Amino acid sequence: MNQIFCTITDKSVKKIDSALFFALEKYIIDSGLGADKDSFETIKERLHNPPILSANEFAEECIYVILAGGFRQKIAKRKFGEIMDFIYAGGDVCEKKLLPIFGNVNKIRAIIKIWNNSKNYRNGFYELKTDAEKLTYLATLPHIGEITKNHIARNLGINVVKHDVWIQRLESVFGDKMFAQIEKATGLNRGYIDVVLWKACQIGILKFL
């Protein structure tokens, strides 16, 4: 399979149209490269039909996002698996046991708080009616905050963009209407578009000069 190579800051590409977007998506899927801990199809389905998660499932989504912040996806996935395997095996959810798995004390303390209060956090989220209310609520969770709230929100089925460094660079080239234009061209949710474009930048099939 030939790698798609597209340099986007030399004015050779005027916009990300549907043909380019679907080519990027196909390459990533065919290469077996996931966008997050979930497959593209899972993320797309969640944005189309947001699930009602159990307390444990809600906690897992929070825990993954906490681990992923500032770390490579591969490391976050591995550590997430190790921590959840330990918890579900009946391990004592405490700093002493979890720090040897992941040595960031602030994140481990947040994970412990999330897990031990998962029912309350989960219920607090689903009691809210609007996406705006839910986003505000997510920002109050341990070690989530204003930046990371969009990551967890998207994984919970809210149609938002993470606006991380890759997406900011794309928008600096194509403008703040980029997502609206791609949504119109593809018929897809911007939360899913965000996932595909982020992965395309991260693996280098969209390149910057």
C-alpha positions in Angstrom: 0.0 0.0 0.0 1.4 3.4 -1.0 1.4 6.0 1.7 -0.6 9.1 1.1 1.6 12.1 1.2 0.1 15.5 1.4 1.9 18.7 2.3 -0.7 21.2 3.4 1.1 24.4 4.1 2.6 25.0 0.7 -0.7 26.2 -0.8 -0.9 23.1 -2.9 -4.0 22.0 -1.0 -6.7 24.6 -0.8 -9.1 22.7 1.4 -9.7 19.2 2.8 -12.5 18.0 0.5 -14.5 14.8 0.8 -12.2 12.9 -1.6 -9.1 13.7 0.4 -10.8 13.1 3.7 -12.2 9.7 2.7 -8.8 8.7 1.3 -7.1 9.5 4.6 -9.8 7.6 6.5 -9.4 4.6 4.2 -5.7 4.5 4.5 -5.8 4.7 8.3 -8.4 2.0 8.6 -6.7 -0.3 6.1 -3.4 0.1 7.9 -5.0 -1.0 11.2 -4.1 2.3 12.9 -6.6 3.2 15.6 -7.4 6.8 16.5 -7.9 6.3 20.2 -8.5 3.4 22.5 -11.7 2.8 20.4 -11.9 2.0 16.7 -13.1 4.6 14.2 -16.4 2.7 13.9 -17.0 2.8 17.6 -16.3 6.5 17.8 -18.5 7.2 14.8 -21.4 5.1 16.3 -21.1 6.8 19.7 -21.4 10.3 18.1 -24.4 9.1 16.1 -26.1 7.3 19.0 -24.5 8.3 22.3 -24.6 5.4 24.7 -25.7 5.3 28.4 -22.6 3.9 30.1 -22.5 2.1 33.4 -20.5 3.6 36.3 -17.5 1.4 35.6 -17.6 2.2 31.8 -17.9 5.9 32.6 -14.9 5.7 34.9 -12.9 3.8 32.3 -13.4 6.6 29.8 -12.3 9.2 32.4 -9.3 7.1 33.4 -8.1 6.7 29.8 -8.3 10.4 29.1 -6.4 11.2 32.3 -3.6 8.8 31.3 -3.5 10.1 27.7 -2.9 13.7 28.5 0.7 14.6 27.7 1.6 11.0 26.9 2.0 9.1 23.6 -1.1 7.1 22.6 0.8 3.8 22.6 1.9 4.4 26.2 -1.5 5.5 27.4 -3.2 2.5 25.9 -0.7 0.1 27.5 -0.9 1.7 30.9 -4.7 2.0 30.7 -4.8 -1.8 30.1 -2.5 -2.6 32.9 -4.4 -0.4 35.4 -7.8 -1.7 34.4 -6.6 -5.3 34.5 -5.3 -4.7 38.0 -8.6 -3.1 39.2 -10.8 -5.8 37.7 -8.6 -8.5 39.2 -9.7 -7.2 42.6 -6.6 -5.2 43.3 -6.6 -2.6 46.1 -7.2 0.7 44.3 -4.7 2.8 46.2 -1.5 4.8 45.5 0.8 2.1 46.9 -0.5 -0.4 44.3 -1.1 1.8 41.3 2.0 4.0 41.4 4.3 1.1 40.3 2.1 0.7 37.2 2.1 4.4 36.4 4.4 6.7 38.3 2.5 10.0 38.1 1.1 10.7 41.6 -1.3 13.4 40.5 -2.8 11.2 37.8 -3.0 8.2 40.0 -4.8 10.1 42.8 -7.3 11.4 40.2 -7.8 7.8 38.9 -8.4 6.6 42.4 -10.9 9.3 43.1 -12.7 8.7 39.8 -13.0 5.0 40.4 -14.1 5.2 44.0 -16.8 7.8 43.1 -17.7 6.5 39.7 -21.4 6.1 40.4 -21.8 9.7 41.5 -19.7 11.1 38.7 -21.6 9.1 36.1 -25.0 10.0 37.5 -24.1 13.7 37.7 -23.2 13.6 34.0 -26.4 11.9 32.8 -28.6 14.0 34.9 -27.7 17.0 32.7 -29.8 17.8 29.7 -27.6 19.8 27.3 -24.2 19.3 25.8 -23.0 22.7 27.1 -24.0 21.6 30.7 -22.2 18.3 30.3 -19.0 19.9 29.0 -19.0 22.3 32.0 -19.5 19.4 34.3 -16.7 17.3 32.7 -14.3 20.1 33.3 -14.8 19.7 37.0 -13.8 16.1 37.2 -10.4 15.1 38.7 -7.5 15.9 36.4 -9.9 16.7 33.4 -10.2 20.5 33.3 -11.0 22.8 30.4 -8.6 21.4 27.9 -9.2 17.7 28.4 -13.0 17.9 28.7 -13.4 17.8 24.9 -11.5 14.6 24.7 -13.7 12.8 27.2 -16.8 14.5 25.9 -16.2 13.1 22.4 -15.5 9.6 23.7 -18.9 9.8 25.5 -20.7 10.8 22.3 -20.8 14.6 22.4 -20.0 16.1 19.0 -17.1 18.3 19.8 -13.5 18.8 18.6 -10.4 18.4 20.8 -8.6 21.4 19.3 -5.2 19.9 20.2 -2.0 21.1 18.5 -2.5 19.2 15.2 -6.0 20.5 14.8 -4.9 24.1 15.7 -2.3 23.9 13.0 -4.8 22.6 10.4 -7.2 25.4 11.3 -4.4 28.0 11.0 -4.1 26.9 7.4 -7.8 26.3 6.4 -9.6 28.6 8.8 -12.1 28.2 11.6 -14.8 27.1 9.2 -12.8 24.0 8.3 -14.9 21.6 10.3 -18.2 23.0 9.1 -17.0 22.7 5.5 -15.9 19.1 5.9 -19.1 18.2 7.8 -21.1 19.5 4.8 -19.0 17.7 2.3 -18.9 14.3 4.1 -22.1 14.2 6.1 -20.1 13.2 9.1 -19.9 14.6 12.7 -17.1 17.0 13.4 -16.1 14.9 16.4 -15.3 12.0 14.1 -13.7 14.3 11.5 -11.4 15.5 14.3 -10.3 11.9 15.1 -9.4 11.1 11.5 -7.5 14.4 10.9 -5.7 14.1 14.2 -4.5 10.5 13.3 -3.6 11.6 9.8 -1.3 14.3 11.2 0.0 12.1 13.9 1.2 9.3 11.6 2.4 11.7 9.0 0.1 11.2 6.0 -0.8 14.9 6.4 2.4 16.8 6.7 3.3 20.4 7.5 6.2 22.3 6.1 
